[in-house]
Amino acid sequence: MFETLSDKKLQDAYQKAVELVLDREFIKLLEAEIINRGLKGHLDTRMDESSHQ
């Protein structure tokens, strides 16, 4: 789904989605692609905290 996005644009999209508190399912799709690309260190740990509220 996100294959055409560069790593940088994917990371930017993820950060912006978290910042704007977009739909959790959309953020999970972005997270899955980040993990798939081996970029897990770029995930925002604040999402884990906010998902428990």
LINNOR-V24253 format. One record per pair of residues at least 24 apart in sequence whose ideal C-beta (glycine too) atoms are under 8 Angstrom apart, sorted by the first residue. I is the first residue (numbers start at 1). GAP is how many residues later the second one is. Records with the same first field share a line. If there is no record, write none. Layout:
I=GAP + GAP
This chain:
1=28 + 32
2=27 + 28 + 31
5=28
7=30 + 32
10=24 + 27 + 29
11=28 + 31
14=28 + 29 + 30
15=29
18=26 + 28 + 29
21=29
24=27
